[in-house]
């Protein structure tokens, strides 16, 4: 039976934050992986937020925002007669995101489609880089009740240059030039909207070193998402989480075809290539590796699937591990 990997990958949501949460110290030195940079957690108004509505072009939409208890609450009513957008934007700040992979949002909303805006230093007037932000609707019948908290990952490659809703033929986004943030709702649907933002951060490219110290990781590499070996190990992970939830364990799934995932985050082709190279896995082959809390990587050569033993706190209980660990 083919088992979809996406539901069980969602089980690792709480543990994925350990991959990208800033640690104590400045993170400098060759041995330290790049970590996420929190741009704002809305504890104060360091970005100088302000609203821009379609009234500037004769529209009739309404909107307001508040910073309350470390969150931004942005709500209003969209009216597509004469405009059809509402937004909240920041003042400009110097904030180079060089070396990072994209924007991570922690939010809850109403099922509507929003867009994340990035302003670049030196860009001509009105040009911003934008990426769609899909959201999950609440069980309620209106926008007064927001949906569940979710994490949305927006790689910089998803951001396209736009001016007044039109896509432009300009160079790709340069993370080193980002100086402003913003969120817009302009999905062409009349009616109320509500978006709550808890955090905006820039996240790094995925690498195994990010797993060190905070979690154990089961890395499954297969030529395709439906490979029998990958399905078997994924099923074992799901059963373990259902029987005895382990929020400290992350499943990283890499497929030659289909989406590669680290917890709920999709990995881009460059990250997949780097991970395969790091573990010495040729395309089209299958392998399983366990990343320990000390950062060492164990090869699993046993056909047995016993995660309870394999992921025991004591590495000596590794069961099936290869003593010649990948370093």
Secondary structure, DSSP 8 states (H G I E B T S, - for coil): ----SHHHHHTTHHHHHHHHS--SS---STTS----EEEE-SSS-TT--EEEEGGGGT---EEEEEEETTEEEEEEEE-TTTT--EEEE--------TTEEEEEEEEE--S--EEEEEEETT--TT-EEEEEE-----SSSSTTS----EEEEEEGGG-EEEETTEE-------GGGEEEEEEEE-SS--EEEEEEEEEEEEEE---GGGGTTT-EEEEEEESSTT-HHHHHHHHHHHHHHHHS--TTEEEEEEESSS-EEETTEEE-HHHHHHHHHHHT--TT--EEEEE-TTS-EEEB--S---HHHHT-SSGGG-SSB-SS-B-
